[in-house]
Amino acid sequence: MHRCVGSFQARMMFECMVREVLNRMPDYEVNHEAAERYQSVGVVNGWISIPATFTPGRKIGASTMDDFEIL
């Protein structure tokens, strides 16, 4: 097994992204009975699927690639 030089930054960015997404969905509910775990993925276990529901709100930020400004 190896460690990528950017793995710590990637982990931090992923954690920040998940936190921001969940902050925008304060009423999300996970369907625990329908969630599926991998049996085994080497030394790492994870999820095949985690079904969730939430109340949609207004969109925030750019909605299409046309909305992004290219510098």
N, C-alpha and C positions, 0 to 999 in steps of 0.2 A: 504494500500500500504506500502511496506517496502523498505528500502535502503540497498543494499548489501555493505559490507565493501569494496569490490574491485571495485565497480561501477565507481568511479572516475578514477582509473587506467585503467579500461577497456575502458572508454570513451576516455581517452588520447591516448591509444594505437590504438584504432579504427581511431581516427582523424589523427594520424601519418600515418597509413597504407593507408587511403584514399588519403591523400596528396601525398604520394610517388607514388601511382598508377596513379593519375591524372597528376603528373609531367612527367611520362613516356608516357602519351598519350596526348600531348599538342594540338592535333587537334580533340579531341573527340567532337561529336555533339549529343545532346539529341534530340530524336524525341518527342517533347512536345505533339503532337496530339495523339500519341500512348501510352503515359505514363498514368498509372492508379493509382488513389489514393484510399485508403481504405475509405469507407463511414464514419466509426467511429470505433475506437479501444479504447474504454473507454475514458481516458483523453489524449491519445496519438494518433495522426494521422500520417500516413506514406504512403508509396508507395507499391502497389502490384507489379508493374513493371516500370522500367525506361529504355526503349530501347535506346541504344546509338551505334554509329559507330565511328571507329577510324582507322588510318593507322597502321597496325602491324609493329613493328620494330624488331630488333634482340633481342633474349632472353638474359636476364641478370640473373645470379645466378643459383642455382641448378635447374635442370629440372626434376629430378626423385628422389625418396627416396634413390636410390643407391648412389647419389651424396653427401648425407649428411654424415658427419663424426660423429660417435658415440663415445662420450668420456667416 
